[in-house]
């Protein structure tokens, strides 16, 4: 569905934002895209949506180059950016501006979002708070129901109850025919949602794996100080650690522990997952 080969993009000469990355994305999964600030997460989403063009390498989405901005391809994908500039219209007018461009637009999803987010869709966007505008943007992103949905920090600006609503809506209205890639720093907002993890570090993809594979190859549990681990963190319950799973016992994946282990020991992570 998505294939990227030897891809690089630089805003300045000899200073790549993404550097010779290879990536294969399969349909029907919710991916969590993790990385530190400046590692190229937003850039990658913009490349996939055809808003930025590679300097080197290739990118194909549904078999097409998004840089060509073919109308048929653009109808199949939607990018929800972190920061959104909205016109001075009502929320409903805003939705109606975009709906005709997407044959997959779902009025049932739109209605469910209206009811769940409890926002006045007759109000003007310019008079809404940042959090309310974010709810409108998420509503549009879910309602277009495109086969590929790209979301950049979707929970930024949402309060705690609204984050819960977002998770429930996303879980309810995505299916096996859709692929969702969510870039976020708020890893705990994603743990109950995602099927697979992408980690960008040092401008490269260092991990692309489904959660069930991660759970088979790594453990996430309480450890003792002498135990060999990739990363550990002191918690109120003791030392939580992540390391190579050699006994076959699968444990729930902690995205926070996984991210810290992968970015501290990328070569060890590659060894474990490439065996």
N, C-alpha and C positions, 0 to 999 in steps of 0.2 A: 504493500500500500504506500509506504514512504521508504524511499531508498536514497541515501546520501553517500557519495563516494569521494574520498580525498578532497573534502570541501574546505576552503579557506575564504575568509572575508576580512579585509582590513579597511578601517576608516583612514588610517595614516600608513604611509609606506613603511614596511618592515615592522609593523605593530599589529599583528592579526588579533581579531576579536575571537574568531574560531579558527583553529589551525589544523588542517588536514584531518578532519573528522570523518569517520565512517559510521553510518547508522541505518539500521533496519527496524521499521515499526510495523507490527502486524495489526490487522483490524480487530475490533471488538474488545479493546482494553482501555482502561483509564490509567494513563501514565502520570506519575509524579516526576516532574523535571526539577532537580535540585542542583544548587551550586551557590558559591559565594557571590557577593556583589562583583560585577565586572567580568564574570566568567563566560558571558555570551548567551545566557538563557533567552533574554528578550530578542537578541539578534537572531538566534536560531528560529524562534517563532515567526519573526518577520521574514526570514528566508522562506520558510514553509508556506507562508501566506502570500508570497510574491511581492512583498513590499521592500525587500532588500535583495540585491543580486550578488552572487558569489563572484569573487575574483578568480578562483580556481575551483576545479572539481565540478560535480554534477549533483543535482537535486531533482528527484521525480516524486510527484504526489499523484496517486491514481494514474501512474504512467505518463504524466505530463510534467513539463518544466513550469513551475509556478511563476518564474520570472517573465514568461510570455503573457501572463495575465489573460489567459483564455477565459471567456465568459462562462463557458460550460464548467470549467474547473472551479472558478470562483463561486459558483452556485453551490458547490459541494463542501466548501469550507467557510469557517467563520472565526475571526480572531477577536477576542475580547482583550483589549489592551489594559494595562494597569491604570493609566490616566486617560480620561475620556473627555473630549471637548464636545459639549452638547449645545444645540441651538436653543433659542428662546421660544420653545413651543411646549405644548402639554406632553405629558408622558405618552398618552395614547397616540398623539400625532407623531411623536418620535418613532414609536413602534410601527405605525402605518407607513412611514417613509421607507422603511427597510423591508417590510414583509413581502412586497411584490417581487423582490429580486431573488427570493428563495422558494423554489417549488415545494420544498419540504416543510414549509412553515406550518406549525401546528397551533390551531386556535384552542385545542384542549389544554396544551401545555401553557399557553398564554393565560388562560382562565385560572389554572391551578396556581401559577405564579402570582397573579393578581390577589387571589384569596390568601395565599400563604405569607406573602411579604407585607400585606396590610398597608399598602401605599395608595394614596389618592392619585389615580392615573389621570384625573382631570386637571391636576395641578400643573403649573408651569415648572419646567426643569430648573430654571434659573433661581427659583424661590425655594428649591429643595436643598436639604443638607447633602453633604458629600455621601453619607451612608445611604440616603434615599435614592440619589442618582445612581449609586452603584447597584442597588436593587433593580432599577429600571434596566441598566445595562446587562445585568445577569439574566433578567427576564427575556430580553431580546435574544441573547446568546443561546439560551435553552430553547426558546420557541422556534427559532429558525430550523432547529433539529437537523443540522447538516451532518453528513457522514464523518466529517472531521471537524472537531471543535478544539480550538486553541485558546487557552485562558492564561493570562499573565497576572499573577497575584490577585485572583478573584476575591479573596476574603479581606483584602486591605480595605479599611473604611467601614467594615461591618461590625456591629456589636455582637456579643456572644449569642443571644437568641437568633439573630439573623444568620450567623454562621451555621447554626444548627439547621435552620430552614434551608439554606443553600445545600448542605450535605444531603438532606432528605430529598430535595427536588432533583439533584443530580443523580442520586441513586435510583430514583423513581422513573426518570425519563431518558436514561441512556440504555441502549440495548446492544445486542451482539453485532448489529450492523453499523455501529458508531465507534469511532476512536476519539478519545479525549486526551489531550496533553495539557497538564496544569503545571505551570511554573510557580513555585512558591518558596518563601522562607518560613512560612508557618507550617512546619511539617506535621505538627499535631492536629492541624485542621484536616489533614489528608489521610491519616493512618487508617481510618475506617472505610475509605473510599477506593483507594487505588489497587490495581491489579499488578502493576509493574513499576519499576523505578529506573529513571535515567539520571546519572550524576555527571555533571560537567565540572572538570577541574583542570586548571592550567590550560584552558582553552581547548580541551579534548574531552571526549566521552570516555569515562573510566569504568562505567558500569551501565549495562542495559540488560535488565533481568526481571523476570516475573517474581512475585513474592514467594510462590511455592518453591522456586528454585533457590532463592535466597535462604529460605528457612531450612532447606536440605543441606546447604553448604556452610551456613554460619549458625552459631548459637547466640541467643540473647537471653541472659539470665544472671542471677546473682553469682558472683565469683569470690574466690579467696585471693588475698594479695599475692600469693605465690604462683597462681595459675597463669599459664601463658595465654594472653589475649592480645587482640589488635588494639583495643581501646576499652577503657573502663571509666565509669563516672560514679562518684559518691552520691547516693540518694538516701532519703530517710530510712529506707529499708535495707541498705547495705550497698556493696559495690556491684553495680550493674555493669556487665561486660559483654563484649562481642568478640568471638573468635571462631576459628575453623571448627566445624561440626564433624567430629570423627567418630561419634558413637551412634549416629543415626537418629537421635531424639530431636524432633522438630519443635521449635519454640516460636511464639509470636514475634514478628519482626518489629524492632524499634527503629523508625526512620532516623531519629536523631543519632542513635548509636551507630547505625549503618553509615550515615553520612560522615561522621567524624572518623570512623575507622577507614573508610574508603579514601578520604582526602589526606589522611595522615600516612596511609600505607597503600598507595595505588598499585604498586608493583605486586605486593602480596595479594591484594584483591584480584588482580588479573590472573595470578598464578592459580588461585583457588577456583576461579570461575572458568578458566580456560582448560582445566584438566579434562 
